[in-house]
Amino acid sequence: MTLSKRHIFYFDWLSFFLTWTIASIGLLFVYSATTTQAIPFSIHFQKQLFGFISGFIVYWFFCLTDYRKLCRTGYFLYFLMILILGYTLIKGKIGMGAQRWIDLKLFRFQPSELAKLFLPPFFTYFLYTENDVPIYTLETFFPILACLGISSLLILRQPDLGTALVVAGSGLILLWFAGIGKKFFRYGLLCCILSMPLCWTLLKTYQKQRIMVFLGAGDNRKERYQIEQSKIAIGSGGIFGKGFVCGTQNTLFFLPESRTDFIFSVLCEEWGFVGGVLLLILYLSLFLRIFYRLEKVKTFFAKLLGIGLILPVLLSAFINIAMVCGLLPIVGIPLPLMSYGITSLWITCAGLGWIQGIILRMS
């Protein structure tokens, strides 16, 4: 597809600007979190810079390709993704006690991120082929629930509780938008409450520990170390912060996983309360703008696909920021467009570019 005057006119320049402003800030703070006097431009920053540039290309590819063709392709790729998740459990790269990655030499690829991108087209295309009029019975959703459960369990087995929660949560919200009915959620909530004792026994020791830490248990120098250092970093930034690359929690390596899960803490320490609020405003503006534009899309399935693509980004941003502030247990979720990680950056750019393509064609 080539750009015409019509496409340029209907292109959502505001969401494009917001997306790449957040990504640019993320690149800055990956640099801040990884730079040292000996190696100013770390290998992590160089990889993130590569991800930033290539992510821009990914964004445009998904934007300019017909979203309907992508949806059909994504439906079949979802099944391939399930096979790759199974392969990862057997042959995947182990790191930090989890088997989540496939080593591609240049970088490690995290297949579970693909679930965020391919679940919405699988969901949408399946419903479209069942009935192009969006009126469905409960039985229609059973195959979707089965596939959602399989992919979530495979991700949970890695273990990657954070991504599993985002994928499962996005799927359930999509079911609500598709009209599965309140009865499903009422009975589902009851089953969740009744199964809590069983779920607790299935959690790994460190996952139980994180929940207990959230409830106030643990030693500040052991179990509570991560969250306490994060709170110190956020609080010590004050109103305007300590200055770029001047955060002590960050540069003195007190803050763990500063380039990934806790990058928001790095930003708050160096740019202060003002910087933190600015980033929150950018995220909120991006989400509101996308939902505003999707609301104007008249085709049900195009709108459902767009909502499904933005949900993982929204949920990940909410959970990550709440987590590093101590409002939720630590589950290990990157902050979209901000955290270090090429796979996460590519998938987010693909999803946002795909949404842009829907808006272009349906406006």
C-alpha positions in Angstrom: 0.0 0.0 0.0 1.2 3.5 -0.8 0.4 6.6 1.1 -2.2 8.8 -0.5 -3.5 12.3 0.5 -6.5 10.6 2.1 -4.3 8.4 4.2 -2.1 11.3 5.3 -5.3 13.2 6.2 -6.8 10.4 8.3 -3.5 9.3 9.8 -3.7 9.8 13.6 -0.6 12.0 14.0 -1.3 12.6 17.7 -1.1 9.0 18.7 1.9 8.6 16.5 3.6 11.5 18.2 2.7 10.2 21.7 3.9 6.7 20.9 7.4 7.8 19.7 7.7 10.4 22.5 7.3 7.7 25.1 9.6 5.4 23.2 12.3 8.2 23.0 12.0 8.7 26.7 12.4 5.0 27.2 15.6 5.0 25.1 17.0 7.8 27.2 16.4 6.0 30.5 17.7 2.7 29.2 20.9 4.7 28.6 20.7 6.2 32.1 20.1 2.8 33.7 23.0 1.1 31.9 25.7 3.7 31.3 29.0 3.6 33.3 32.2 5.6 33.1 34.0 2.7 31.6 31.3 1.9 29.0 29.1 5.0 28.3 27.1 3.2 25.6 26.4 -0.2 27.0 25.4 -3.2 24.9 21.9 -3.0 26.3 21.6 0.6 25.1 22.9 -0.3 21.7 20.4 -3.2 21.4 17.6 -0.9 22.5 18.6 1.6 19.9 18.5 -1.1 17.3 15.0 -2.1 18.6 13.9 1.6 18.5 14.9 2.0 14.9 13.6 -1.3 13.7 10.5 -0.9 15.8 9.8 2.2 13.7 9.9 0.1 10.6 7.7 -2.6 12.2 5.2 0.2 13.1 4.9 1.3 9.5 4.7 -2.2 8.1 1.7 -3.0 10.2 0.2 0.4 9.6 0.5 0.2 5.8 -0.6 -3.5 5.4 -4.3 -4.1 5.2 -5.5 -5.0 8.7 -7.9 -7.7 7.3 -5.0 -9.6 5.7 -3.0 -9.2 8.9 -6.0 -10.5 10.9 -6.3 -13.7 8.7 -2.6 -14.3 9.0 -2.6 -13.6 12.7 -5.3 -16.2 13.2 -3.1 -19.0 11.9 0.1 -17.6 13.5 -1.7 -17.9 16.9 -1.5 -21.7 16.5 2.1 -21.6 15.5 2.8 -19.4 18.5 1.3 -22.1 20.8 3.8 -24.6 19.3 6.7 -22.1 19.8 5.6 -21.7 23.5 5.7 -25.5 23.9 9.2 -25.5 22.3 10.4 -22.8 24.6 9.5 -25.0 27.7 11.7 -27.7 26.2 14.6 -25.9 24.5 14.3 -22.4 25.7 17.0 -20.3 27.2 17.0 -20.2 31.0 17.6 -16.9 32.8 16.8 -15.7 36.3 15.1 -19.0 37.1 12.7 -18.9 34.1 12.7 -20.6 30.7 11.2 -17.8 28.6 13.6 -17.0 25.8 14.9 -18.4 22.5 18.5 -17.4 21.8 18.8 -15.7 18.4 22.5 -14.8 19.0 21.9 -11.0 18.4 19.3 -11.0 21.1 17.0 -13.3 23.1 13.5 -13.5 21.7 10.6 -13.9 24.2 7.8 -15.9 22.4 5.2 -15.2 25.1 5.1 -11.6 23.9 3.6 -12.9 20.6 0.4 -13.9 22.5 -0.3 -10.2 23.1 -0.2 -9.6 19.3 -1.8 -12.7 17.9 -4.6 -13.3 20.4 -6.8 -10.4 19.1 -6.7 -11.5 15.4 -7.4 -15.1 16.4 -10.3 -14.0 18.6 -11.7 -11.6 15.9 -11.3 -13.9 12.9 -12.8 -16.9 14.7 -15.9 -14.9 15.6 -16.2 -13.5 12.1 -16.0 -16.9 10.5 -18.6 -18.2 13.0 -21.1 -15.5 12.2 -20.5 -12.2 10.5 -23.4 -10.7 12.5 -22.0 -10.2 16.1 -24.7 -12.3 17.9 -23.3 -15.4 19.6 -24.2 -18.1 22.1 -22.1 -19.1 25.0 -21.0 -22.3 23.1 -19.5 -20.2 20.4 -16.8 -18.9 22.8 -15.7 -22.4 24.1 -12.9 -22.8 21.4 -11.6 -19.3 22.2 -11.7 -20.1 26.0 -9.8 -23.3 25.4 -7.1 -21.7 23.3 -6.8 -18.8 25.7 -6.4 -21.2 28.6 -3.7 -23.3 26.8 -1.6 -20.3 25.8 -1.9 -18.7 29.3 -1.0 -22.0 31.0 2.1 -22.5 28.7 3.2 -19.0 29.6 2.6 -19.6 33.3 4.7 -22.8 33.1 7.8 -20.8 32.1 7.1 -19.3 34.7 6.0 -15.8 33.6 3.0 -14.9 35.8 3.0 -11.3 34.6 2.6 -12.0 30.9 0.1 -14.8 31.6 -2.1 -12.3 33.6 -1.9 -9.7 30.8 -2.8 -12.3 28.1 -5.6 -13.9 30.2 -6.9 -10.5 31.3 -7.0 -9.1 27.8 -8.8 -12.2 26.6 -11.5 -11.9 29.3 -12.1 -8.3 28.6 -12.4 -9.1 24.9 -15.0 -11.7 25.7 -17.0 -9.0 27.5 -16.8 -6.7 24.5 -17.8 -9.5 22.3 -21.0 -10.1 24.4 -20.3 -13.3 26.2 -22.8 -12.2 28.9 -22.7 -11.4 32.6 -23.6 -14.9 33.7 -20.2 -16.2 32.5 -18.3 -13.6 34.6 -20.5 -14.2 37.7 -19.9 -18.0 37.6 -16.3 -17.4 36.7 -15.7 -15.1 39.6 -17.3 -17.7 41.9 -15.1 -20.5 40.6 -12.0 -18.2 41.1 -12.9 -17.6 44.7 -13.5 -21.3 45.4 -10.2 -22.3 43.7 -8.0 -19.8 45.5 -6.7 -22.4 48.0 -5.7 -24.7 45.2 -4.1 -21.9 43.2 -2.0 -20.9 46.2 -0.6 -24.4 46.4 0.3 -24.3 42.7 2.3 -21.1 43.1 6.1 -21.3 43.2 7.8 -20.3 46.5 9.1 -16.9 45.1 5.6 -16.1 43.8 4.1 -16.7 47.3 6.8 -14.6 48.8 6.0 -11.7 46.5 2.4 -11.8 47.6 3.4 -11.9 51.3 5.8 -9.0 50.7 2.9 -7.0 49.2 0.9 -7.7 52.3 3.7 -6.3 54.5 5.8 -9.4 55.4 9.5 -9.9 54.8 12.8 -8.3 55.7 13.8 -4.9 54.1 17.2 -6.3 53.2 16.0 -9.6 51.8 12.4 -10.3 50.7 11.4 -6.7 50.5 14.6 -5.4 49.0 13.3 -4.8 45.5 10.2 -2.9 46.4 11.9 -0.9 49.2 14.7 0.3 46.8 12.1 1.2 44.2 10.1 3.3 46.8 13.4 5.0 47.9 14.2 5.8 44.3 10.8 7.3 43.6 10.6 9.2 46.9 14.2 10.6 46.7 13.5 12.2 43.4 11.4 14.9 45.0 9.6 17.3 42.8 12.1 17.9 40.0 14.4 14.9 40.4 18.2 14.6 40.8 19.0 15.1 37.2 19.5 12.9 34.2 22.1 10.1 35.0 22.4 11.5 38.5 20.2 9.1 40.4 22.1 7.4 43.2 19.8 4.3 43.5 20.3 3.8 39.8 24.0 4.6 39.3 25.1 2.9 42.5 23.2 -0.3 41.5 20.9 -0.4 44.6 17.9 -0.6 42.3 17.5 -4.1 40.8 16.3 -4.6 37.2 16.6 -0.9 36.7 16.6 -1.1 32.9 13.5 -3.4 32.7 10.8 -3.8 35.3 11.8 -0.8 37.4 12.6 1.8 34.7 9.7 4.0 36.0 11.6 4.2 39.3 14.7 5.4 37.5 12.7 8.1 35.7 11.1 9.3 39.0 14.4 9.5 40.8 16.0 11.5 38.0 13.1 13.6 36.7 11.1 13.6 40.0 7.4 13.9 40.6 7.1 16.2 37.5 8.7 13.6 35.3 6.6 10.8 36.6 3.3 12.7 36.1 4.5 13.8 32.6 4.9 10.1 31.6 1.5 9.2 33.1 -0.1 12.0 31.1 1.6 10.8 27.9 0.3 7.2 28.5 -3.2 8.4 29.5 -3.3 10.7 26.4 -2.2 7.8 24.1 -4.8 5.4 25.5 -7.7 7.9 25.5 -6.8 9.0 21.9 -6.8 5.5 20.6 -10.1 4.6 22.3 -11.6 7.8 21.0 -10.6 7.0 17.4 -11.6 3.3 17.7 -15.0 4.4 19.1 -15.6 6.1 15.7 -14.9 2.8 13.8 -18.3 1.5 12.7 -17.4 -2.1 11.8 -17.7 -4.3 14.9 -14.9 -6.7 14.1 -12.4 -3.9 13.2 -13.2 -2.2 16.5 -12.9 -5.5 18.4 -9.5 -6.1 16.8 -8.3 -2.6 17.7 -9.5 -2.9 21.3 -7.8 -6.3 21.6 -4.5 -4.9 20.4 -4.4 -1.9 22.8 -5.5 -3.9 25.9 -2.2 -5.6 26.6 -0.4 -2.3 26.3 -2.8 -0.6 28.7 -2.8 -3.5 31.2 1.0 -3.8 31.2 1.5 -0.1 31.8 -1.0 -0.1 34.6 0.4 -3.2 36.3 4.0 -2.1 36.0 3.6 1.4 37.4 1.3 0.1 40.2 3.8 -2.6 40.9 6.9 -0.4 41.3 4.9 2.0 43.5 4.0 -0.9 45.8 0.3 -0.9 44.9 0.4 -4.4 43.4 2.6 -7.4 44.0 5.8 -7.6 41.9 5.1 -9.9 38.9 7.7 -8.9 36.4 6.0 -7.0 33.6 8.0 -4.5 31.4 6.7 -1.0 30.9 5.6 -0.8 27.3 7.8 1.4 25.0 10.0 2.2 28.1 11.6 -0.9 29.4 14.6 -2.6 27.8 13.7 -5.5 25.6 13.6 -5.7 21.8 10.8 -8.3 21.7 8.5 -6.2 23.9 9.3 -3.1 21.9 8.6 -4.8 18.5 5.3 -6.3 19.7 4.1 -3.0 21.1 5.1 -1.1 17.9 3.4 -3.8 15.8 0.2 -3.6 17.8 0.1 0.3 17.8 0.9 0.3 14.0 -1.9 -2.2 13.4 -4.4 0.0 15.3 -3.2 2.9 13.2 -3.9 0.9 10.0 -7.5 0.2 11.3 -8.1 3.8 11.9 -6.7 4.8 8.5 -9.0 2.4 6.6 -12.1 2.8 8.7 -12.2 6.6 9.0 
